[in-house]
């Protein structure tokens, strides 16, 4: 077994109490409890309760599971407690309104999937699964009154969620107050040394559990209260209803991509809460981000690989990374990309929903508003964008044009004067911004505007081509062979022939019809 101080550092990693004094007290109590258990030759008795209110878990649900896994790795006894009875009330801890009540059958159906998904993190051989209806349904009314006598109404009204409802004049139902008592009684029955939970469980763990155990002659448990994992927006708590969640049953490529969409500033918190990394590894990550010794993109790739490997495996993580690099970094199309034929104009919201990329139009609308949808590589910002099948041909030509320009600029290198290089890059940006993924009418308008900016660039490139004449060095000759033409002809083709043909649109009758 590891030294006590190492265990304390690992087990308190990612904890959040909202009060530094309380955190220090819990740290000291955990250290003392570890020392005592080591002398007694027994492991700590640790549990976390989970109310199976739904069937699908996301990464935010798994934070206390990671902590339970750390306890397992350190040799302690872990119980995964299904709130089969507390779910009938509904925990009000993270809500400022009444939580809907479930039936016992609904709870037990959900519980089956909870345990299956939890074992993607927990070791099933070292996890005890219990159901709290086995003892809570046997509590008599007299026993309930006895437990309630240790608490005051004022204590409950100090809780933020109840306080907000009180101030608004919203109802606070009596049965909601019983939840904390029931959770405290869970600790009593299991003679718990440590209870793990999210920060919304602070009252239930620290106040209810630690107050009720001494009433039954037990030493109060140590509470390890975990911080909240923000969603992919990096701002608010991960939530399925907000669409900022990462489902743990998501395919590897989707999971990898969602992690890569995280803002850089939340990466340290994700390493602390959602990975198997220990304090020294996280300290190295934080140092690298601070001193710039590693690029944030490289660190985020490491984070995505770690998370995907937890829920899938190392091979899946490597394949997901390769897919991400192909599609998002090199802007290539995946080999197995599904195809949806667009036969008539549709809004981007209708198209996303019809293609089966989301489960509903409302979800599609939310994804567009969160800038999670791109058309031809350009992020869509308005739900009213019209997608027209006529523009497909034009978009394909424009993408090819952009690729030709960028390849030509790269091949010529320093041969192109800086101001001309800057003009060409500006032109590429303008094409991507104003012409890709927009309506045919908008494309035609952008084409007319681009003609004026094209002509001086084209004239100078023609002049430059004449000045260069034949290749002037072995290196330039090599470039010429690679592109298959003398360099001056390449400049002309990129700068004039191909671009003007697309701008004029005279070779494709669909371009003319789209402008009408």
C-alpha positions as CSV (number, residue, x, y, z in Angstrom):
1,X,0.0,0.0,0.0
2,X,1.2,3.5,-0.8
3,X,2.5,5.9,1.9
4,X,-0.2,7.8,3.7
5,X,0.7,11.3,2.3
6,X,0.7,9.9,-1.3
7,X,-2.8,8.5,-0.7
8,X,-4.0,11.8,0.8
9,X,-2.7,13.8,-2.2
10,X,-4.4,11.4,-4.7
11,X,-7.7,11.2,-2.9
12,X,-8.1,14.9,-2.3
13,X,-7.2,15.8,-5.9
14,X,-10.1,17.6,-7.5
15,X,-12.1,18.1,-4.3
16,X,-14.0,21.3,-3.9
17,X,-15.8,22.5,-0.7
18,X,-16.2,26.3,-1.3
19,X,-14.4,26.8,2.0
20,X,-10.7,26.3,2.4
21,X,-11.0,25.7,6.2
22,X,-13.5,22.9,5.6
23,X,-11.2,21.4,3.0
24,X,-8.2,21.5,5.4
25,X,-10.4,19.8,8.1
26,X,-11.5,17.0,5.8
27,X,-7.9,16.5,4.6
28,X,-6.7,16.2,8.2
29,X,-9.5,13.8,9.1
30,X,-8.8,11.6,6.0
31,X,-5.1,11.4,7.0
32,X,-6.1,10.4,10.5
33,X,-8.6,7.8,9.3
34,X,-6.0,6.3,7.0
35,X,-3.4,6.0,9.8
36,X,-6.0,4.4,12.1
37,X,-7.1,1.9,9.5
38,X,-3.5,1.0,8.7
39,X,-2.9,0.3,12.4
40,X,-6.1,-1.8,12.5
41,X,-5.1,-3.7,9.3
42,X,-8.3,-2.9,7.5
43,X,-9.2,-0.9,4.4
44,X,-11.4,2.2,4.5
45,X,-15.1,1.6,3.9
46,X,-16.0,4.0,1.0
47,X,-19.2,4.6,-0.9
48,X,-20.9,6.9,-3.3
49,X,-24.7,6.9,-4.0
50,X,-26.1,7.2,-7.4
51,X,-29.8,7.9,-8.1
52,X,-30.6,6.4,-11.5
53,X,-32.9,9.1,-12.8
54,X,-32.0,8.4,-16.4
55,X,-30.4,5.7,-18.6
56,X,-27.6,7.6,-20.3
57,X,-24.6,8.9,-18.4
58,X,-22.3,11.6,-19.5
59,X,-18.7,12.5,-18.4
60,X,-20.0,14.8,-15.6
61,X,-21.8,11.8,-14.0
62,X,-18.5,9.8,-13.8
63,X,-16.5,12.2,-11.7
64,X,-17.2,10.5,-8.3
65,X,-16.7,7.1,-10.1
66,X,-13.1,8.1,-10.9
67,X,-12.6,8.9,-7.2
68,X,-14.0,5.5,-6.2
69,X,-11.6,3.9,-8.7
70,X,-8.7,5.7,-7.0
71,X,-9.8,4.2,-3.7
72,X,-9.9,0.8,-5.3
73,X,-6.4,1.1,-6.7
74,X,-5.2,2.1,-3.2
75,X,-6.7,-1.1,-1.8
76,X,-9.9,0.2,-0.1
77,X,-13.4,-1.3,0.0
78,X,-15.8,0.5,-2.4
79,X,-19.6,0.3,-2.6
80,X,-21.5,1.6,-5.6
81,X,-24.9,2.4,-3.9
82,X,-28.0,2.5,-6.1
83,X,-30.4,5.0,-4.7
84,X,-33.4,2.7,-5.4
85,X,-35.4,4.4,-2.5
86,X,-34.0,7.9,-2.5
87,X,-34.8,8.1,-6.2
88,X,-38.5,7.8,-5.3
89,X,-38.2,11.2,-3.6
90,X,-35.7,12.9,-6.0
91,X,-32.6,14.7,-4.7
92,X,-33.3,18.5,-4.7
93,X,-29.7,19.3,-4.1
94,X,-28.8,20.6,-7.6
95,X,-32.2,22.0,-8.5
96,X,-34.0,25.2,-7.7
97,X,-37.4,23.6,-8.4
98,X,-39.2,20.4,-7.5
99,X,-37.7,17.3,-9.1
100,X,-40.2,14.9,-10.8
101,X,-40.7,11.6,-8.9
102,X,-40.0,8.3,-10.5
103,X,-41.7,4.9,-9.9
104,X,-39.8,2.0,-8.4
105,X,-39.9,0.1,-11.7
106,X,-38.5,3.1,-13.6
107,X,-35.6,3.4,-11.0
108,X,-34.7,-0.3,-11.3
109,X,-34.7,-0.3,-15.1
110,X,-32.4,2.7,-15.1
111,X,-30.2,1.1,-12.4
112,X,-29.3,-1.8,-14.8
113,X,-27.7,0.5,-17.3
114,X,-26.1,2.7,-14.6
115,X,-24.1,-0.3,-13.3
116,X,-23.1,-1.5,-16.7
117,X,-21.8,2.0,-17.7
118,X,-20.1,2.5,-14.3
119,X,-18.0,-0.6,-14.9
120,X,-16.2,1.2,-17.7
121,X,-14.4,3.0,-14.9
122,X,-14.8,0.8,-11.8
123,X,-13.3,-2.6,-11.3
124,X,-16.3,-5.0,-11.1
125,X,-14.3,-7.5,-9.1
126,X,-13.7,-5.0,-6.4
127,X,-17.0,-3.2,-6.4
128,X,-19.9,-4.0,-4.1
129,X,-23.3,-3.0,-5.5
130,X,-26.0,-2.3,-3.0
131,X,-29.6,-0.9,-3.1
132,X,-30.7,1.5,-0.4
133,X,-34.4,0.3,-0.6
134,X,-33.2,-2.8,1.3
135,X,-33.0,-0.8,4.5
136,X,-34.8,2.5,3.9
137,X,-38.2,0.8,3.2
138,X,-37.9,-0.8,6.7
139,X,-37.5,2.5,8.6
140,X,-40.5,3.1,10.9
141,X,-42.3,6.4,11.4
142,X,-40.9,6.5,15.0
143,X,-37.3,6.0,13.7
144,X,-37.8,8.8,11.1
145,X,-39.0,11.2,13.8
146,X,-36.0,10.3,15.8
147,X,-33.6,11.1,12.9
148,X,-35.5,14.3,12.1
149,X,-35.0,15.5,15.7
150,X,-31.3,16.1,15.0
151,X,-32.0,18.8,12.4
152,X,-33.6,22.2,12.3
153,X,-35.7,23.8,9.6
154,X,-33.3,26.7,9.5
155,X,-30.5,24.4,8.5
156,X,-32.4,23.3,5.4
157,X,-33.4,26.9,4.5
158,X,-29.7,27.9,4.4
159,X,-29.3,25.6,1.4
160,X,-29.1,27.8,-1.7
161,X,-31.7,25.8,-3.8
162,X,-34.2,26.0,-1.0
163,X,-33.4,29.6,-0.2
164,X,-34.0,30.7,-3.8
165,X,-37.4,29.0,-3.9
166,X,-38.3,30.5,-0.5
167,X,-37.4,34.0,-1.8
168,X,-39.4,33.5,-4.9
169,X,-42.4,32.2,-3.0
170,X,-42.1,28.8,-4.7
171,X,-43.3,25.7,-2.8
172,X,-40.8,23.6,-0.8
173,X,-42.5,20.2,-0.2
174,X,-42.0,18.4,3.1
175,X,-40.9,15.2,1.5
176,X,-37.9,16.9,-0.1
177,X,-36.5,17.5,3.4
178,X,-36.4,13.8,4.0
179,X,-33.9,13.2,1.3
180,X,-30.9,14.4,3.4
181,X,-32.0,12.2,6.3
182,X,-32.2,9.2,4.1
183,X,-28.8,9.8,2.6
184,X,-27.4,10.3,6.2
185,X,-29.0,7.0,7.2
186,X,-27.2,5.2,4.2
187,X,-23.9,6.2,5.9
188,X,-25.1,4.9,9.3
189,X,-26.2,1.5,7.9
190,X,-22.9,1.0,6.0
191,X,-20.8,2.3,8.9
192,X,-19.1,4.5,6.3
193,X,-15.5,5.9,6.7
194,X,-15.6,8.0,3.6
195,X,-18.5,9.2,1.4
196,X,-17.8,10.6,-2.1
197,X,-20.1,13.0,-3.9
198,X,-20.4,16.1,-6.1
199,X,-20.3,19.6,-4.6
200,X,-24.1,19.7,-4.8
201,X,-24.1,17.0,-2.2
202,X,-22.2,19.1,0.4
203,X,-25.2,19.5,2.7
204,X,-26.2,15.8,2.5
205,X,-22.6,14.5,3.1
206,X,-21.2,17.0,5.5
207,X,-24.2,18.1,7.5
208,X,-26.7,15.2,7.3
209,X,-24.3,12.2,7.2
210,X,-21.8,13.5,9.7
211,X,-24.5,14.7,12.1
212,X,-26.5,11.5,12.0
213,X,-23.7,9.0,12.5
214,X,-22.7,10.2,16.0
215,X,-26.4,9.9,17.0
216,X,-26.0,6.2,16.3
217,X,-22.7,5.9,18.2
218,X,-20.5,6.1,15.1
219,X,-17.5,8.3,14.2
220,X,-18.6,10.9,11.6
221,X,-17.5,10.0,8.0
222,X,-15.0,12.0,6.0
223,X,-16.6,13.7,3.1
224,X,-14.8,14.0,-0.2
225,X,-16.8,16.5,-2.2
226,X,-15.8,16.7,-5.9
227,X,-15.7,19.8,-8.1
228,X,-18.2,20.3,-11.0
229,X,-17.1,19.4,-14.5
230,X,-18.0,22.2,-17.0
231,X,-19.5,21.2,-20.3
232,X,-17.9,21.6,-23.7
233,X,-18.7,25.3,-23.6
234,X,-16.3,25.5,-20.7
235,X,-18.7,27.7,-18.7
236,X,-21.7,25.9,-17.2
237,X,-22.1,22.5,-15.6
238,X,-22.2,19.6,-18.1
239,X,-25.8,18.8,-18.9
240,X,-27.6,16.8,-21.5
241,X,-30.4,19.4,-21.6
242,X,-27.9,22.1,-22.5
243,X,-26.3,20.0,-25.2
244,X,-22.8,20.6,-23.8
245,X,-22.3,17.0,-22.6
246,X,-20.0,14.2,-23.6
247,X,-21.9,10.9,-23.5
248,X,-19.8,8.0,-22.2
249,X,-21.4,5.7,-24.7
250,X,-20.4,8.0,-27.6
251,X,-18.3,6.5,-30.4
252,X,-14.5,7.1,-30.0
253,X,-14.3,9.7,-32.9
254,X,-17.2,11.7,-31.5
255,X,-15.9,11.6,-28.0
256,X,-12.4,12.6,-29.2
257,X,-13.8,15.5,-31.2
258,X,-15.9,16.8,-28.3
259,X,-12.9,16.9,-26.0
260,X,-10.9,18.7,-28.6
261,X,-13.6,21.4,-28.7
262,X,-13.0,22.3,-25.1
263,X,-11.6,25.8,-24.3
264,X,-7.9,25.6,-23.3
265,X,-8.5,27.1,-19.8
266,X,-10.6,24.1,-18.6
267,X,-8.0,21.5,-19.5
268,X,-6.3,21.4,-16.1
269,X,-9.7,20.8,-14.4
270,X,-10.5,17.9,-16.9
271,X,-7.2,16.3,-16.1
272,X,-8.0,16.5,-12.4
273,X,-11.5,15.3,-12.6
274,X,-11.9,13.1,-15.6
275,X,-8.6,11.2,-16.1
276,X,-6.4,8.6,-14.3
277,X,-3.6,11.2,-13.9
278,X,-2.0,11.6,-10.5
279,X,-0.9,14.9,-8.9
280,X,2.7,14.9,-10.2
281,X,1.5,14.4,-13.8
282,X,-1.1,17.1,-13.5
283,X,1.5,19.5,-12.0
284,X,3.6,18.9,-15.1
285,X,0.7,19.6,-17.4
286,X,-0.1,22.8,-15.6
287,X,3.5,23.9,-15.7
288,X,3.8,23.2,-19.4
289,X,0.6,25.3,-20.1
290,X,2.0,28.2,-18.0
291,X,5.5,28.3,-19.3
292,X,4.6,27.5,-22.9
293,X,6.9,24.5,-23.1
294,X,4.2,22.5,-24.8
295,X,1.6,23.7,-27.2
296,X,-2.0,23.6,-25.8
297,X,-3.2,21.6,-28.9
298,X,-0.7,18.9,-28.1
299,X,-1.9,18.8,-24.4
300,X,-5.5,18.7,-25.5
301,X,-4.7,15.7,-27.8
302,X,-3.2,13.9,-24.8
303,X,-6.4,14.7,-22.8
304,X,-8.7,13.4,-25.6
305,X,-6.6,10.2,-26.0
306,X,-6.8,9.5,-22.2
307,X,-10.5,10.0,-22.0
308,X,-11.3,7.9,-25.1
309,X,-9.0,5.1,-23.9
310,X,-10.8,5.0,-20.5
311,X,-14.2,4.3,-22.2
312,X,-12.9,2.3,-25.1
313,X,-9.3,1.3,-25.4
314,X,-5.8,2.5,-26.6
315,X,-6.4,1.3,-30.1
316,X,-9.7,3.2,-30.4
317,X,-8.1,6.3,-29.0
318,X,-5.3,6.2,-31.6
319,X,-7.8,5.6,-34.4
320,X,-9.9,8.5,-33.1
321,X,-6.9,10.8,-33.1
322,X,-6.0,9.8,-36.7
323,X,-9.6,10.5,-37.7
324,X,-9.5,13.9,-36.0
325,X,-6.3,14.8,-37.7
326,X,-7.6,13.8,-41.1
327,X,-11.0,15.5,-40.9
328,X,-10.3,18.6,-38.8
329,X,-6.6,19.4,-39.2
330,X,-6.0,18.3,-42.8
331,X,-9.6,19.1,-43.7
332,X,-10.0,15.8,-45.5
333,X,-13.2,13.8,-45.8
334,X,-13.5,10.6,-43.8
335,X,-13.6,7.4,-45.8
336,X,-16.8,6.2,-44.1
337,X,-18.7,9.5,-44.1
338,X,-22.5,8.9,-44.6
339,X,-24.1,10.7,-47.6
340,X,-27.4,12.6,-47.6
341,X,-28.7,13.7,-51.0
342,X,-30.2,17.2,-50.9
343,X,-32.9,17.4,-53.6
344,X,-34.4,20.7,-52.6
345,X,-33.4,23.9,-50.7
346,X,-33.6,23.4,-46.9
347,X,-32.5,25.5,-43.9
348,X,-29.4,24.2,-42.1
349,X,-31.6,23.2,-39.1
350,X,-33.9,21.1,-41.3
351,X,-31.0,19.6,-43.1
352,X,-29.1,18.5,-39.9
353,X,-32.3,17.0,-38.5
354,X,-33.3,15.3,-41.8
355,X,-29.8,13.8,-42.2
356,X,-30.2,12.1,-38.8
357,X,-27.3,14.1,-37.3
358,X,-29.5,15.1,-34.3
359,X,-32.5,13.5,-32.8
360,X,-34.8,16.5,-33.2
361,X,-35.0,20.0,-34.8
362,X,-34.7,21.6,-31.5
363,X,-31.4,19.8,-30.9
364,X,-30.2,20.8,-34.4
365,X,-31.1,24.4,-33.7
366,X,-29.2,24.3,-30.4
367,X,-26.1,22.9,-32.2
368,X,-26.2,25.6,-34.8
369,X,-26.5,28.3,-32.2
370,X,-23.5,26.8,-30.3
371,X,-21.5,27.0,-33.6
372,X,-21.2,23.2,-33.6
373,X,-22.3,22.9,-37.3
374,X,-20.1,23.7,-40.3
375,X,-21.0,23.8,-44.0
376,X,-18.0,23.3,-46.3
377,X,-15.6,23.9,-43.5
378,X,-17.3,27.2,-42.4
379,X,-19.0,27.4,-39.0
380,X,-22.7,28.3,-39.4
381,X,-23.9,31.1,-37.1
382,X,-27.5,31.5,-38.1
383,X,-30.4,29.0,-38.0
384,X,-32.0,30.6,-41.1
385,X,-29.1,29.7,-43.5
386,X,-30.6,28.2,-46.7
387,X,-28.7,25.3,-48.2
388,X,-29.3,24.9,-51.9
389,X,-28.2,21.9,-53.9
390,X,-27.3,24.2,-56.9
391,X,-24.4,25.5,-55.0
392,X,-22.8,22.1,-54.6
393,X,-20.9,22.3,-57.9
394,X,-19.7,25.8,-57.2
395,X,-18.5,24.9,-53.7
396,X,-16.5,22.0,-55.0
397,X,-14.8,24.3,-57.6
398,X,-14.0,26.9,-55.0
399,X,-12.5,24.4,-52.6
400,X,-10.3,23.1,-55.4
401,X,-9.3,26.7,-56.3
402,X,-8.3,27.5,-52.7
403,X,-6.3,24.3,-52.6
404,X,-4.5,25.2,-55.9
405,X,-3.7,28.7,-54.7
406,X,-2.3,27.5,-51.4
407,X,-0.3,24.8,-53.1
408,X,1.1,27.2,-55.6
409,X,2.1,29.7,-53.0
410,X,3.8,27.0,-51.0
411,X,5.7,25.7,-54.0
412,X,6.9,29.2,-55.0
413,X,7.9,30.1,-51.4
414,X,10.0,33.3,-51.2
415,X,9.8,33.8,-55.0
416,X,6.5,35.7,-54.5
417,X,6.9,39.2,-53.1
418,X,5.6,39.6,-49.6
419,X,2.8,42.0,-50.5
420,X,1.6,39.7,-53.3
421,X,1.7,36.8,-50.9
422,X,-0.4,38.7,-48.4
423,X,-2.9,39.6,-51.1
424,X,-3.3,36.0,-52.1
425,X,-3.8,34.9,-48.6
426,X,-6.4,37.6,-48.1
427,X,-8.1,36.4,-51.2
428,X,-8.2,32.8,-49.8
429,X,-9.7,34.1,-46.6
430,X,-12.3,36.1,-48.5
431,X,-13.3,33.1,-50.5
432,X,-13.7,30.9,-47.5
433,X,-15.6,33.6,-45.5
434,X,-17.9,34.9,-48.2
435,X,-18.4,32.2,-50.7
436,X,-18.3,28.7,-49.3
437,X,-21.4,27.2,-47.8
438,X,-23.7,30.2,-48.6
439,X,-26.6,30.5,-51.0
440,X,-26.1,30.8,-54.8
441,X,-27.3,34.4,-54.7
442,X,-24.7,35.3,-52.0
443,X,-22.0,33.5,-54.0
444,X,-22.8,35.5,-57.1
445,X,-22.7,38.7,-55.2
446,X,-19.3,37.8,-53.6
447,X,-18.0,36.7,-57.1
448,X,-18.8,40.2,-58.5
449,X,-17.0,41.9,-55.6
450,X,-14.0,39.6,-56.0
451,X,-13.5,40.5,-59.7
452,X,-12.2,43.9,-58.8
453,X,-9.7,42.6,-56.3
454,X,-8.6,39.8,-58.6
455,X,-7.5,41.9,-61.6
456,X,-4.5,43.7,-60.0
457,X,-3.3,40.5,-58.5
458,X,-3.6,38.7,-61.8
459,X,-1.8,41.5,-63.7
460,X,1.1,41.4,-61.2
461,X,1.3,37.6,-61.3
462,X,1.5,37.7,-65.1
463,X,4.3,40.2,-64.9
464,X,6.0,38.1,-62.3
465,X,5.8,35.1,-64.5
466,X,7.5,36.9,-67.4
467,X,10.3,38.1,-65.1
468,X,10.9,34.6,-63.8
469,X,10.9,33.1,-67.3
470,X,12.8,29.8,-67.1
471,X,13.5,28.1,-63.7
472,X,16.4,30.0,-62.2
473,X,17.9,27.3,-59.9
474,X,17.9,23.6,-59.3
475,X,15.5,24.0,-56.5
476,X,13.1,26.0,-58.7
477,X,13.5,23.4,-61.5
478,X,12.5,20.7,-58.9
479,X,9.4,22.7,-58.0
480,X,8.6,23.0,-61.7
481,X,8.8,19.2,-62.1
482,X,6.6,18.6,-59.1
483,X,3.8,20.8,-60.3
484,X,4.1,19.5,-63.9
485,X,4.5,22.9,-65.6
486,X,7.0,25.8,-65.7
487,X,6.5,28.0,-62.7
488,X,5.4,31.0,-64.6
489,X,2.6,29.0,-66.3
490,X,1.5,27.7,-62.9
491,X,1.2,31.2,-61.6
492,X,-0.9,32.2,-64.6
493,X,-3.1,29.1,-64.2
494,X,-3.7,29.6,-60.5
495,X,-4.0,33.4,-60.8
496,X,-6.1,33.7,-63.9
497,X,-7.3,30.8,-66.0
498,X,-8.8,28.7,-63.3
499,X,-10.0,31.5,-61.0
500,X,-11.6,33.6,-63.8
501,X,-13.4,30.6,-65.2
502,X,-15.1,30.0,-61.8
503,X,-15.7,33.7,-61.2
504,X,-17.4,34.1,-64.5
505,X,-19.3,30.9,-64.1
506,X,-19.8,30.7,-67.9
507,X,-18.8,27.0,-68.1
508,X,-21.7,25.9,-65.9
509,X,-25.3,26.8,-66.8
510,X,-26.3,26.2,-63.2
511,X,-24.3,29.2,-62.1
512,X,-26.3,31.4,-64.5
513,X,-29.6,30.0,-63.3
514,X,-28.7,30.5,-59.6
515,X,-28.1,34.2,-60.2
516,X,-31.6,34.8,-61.6
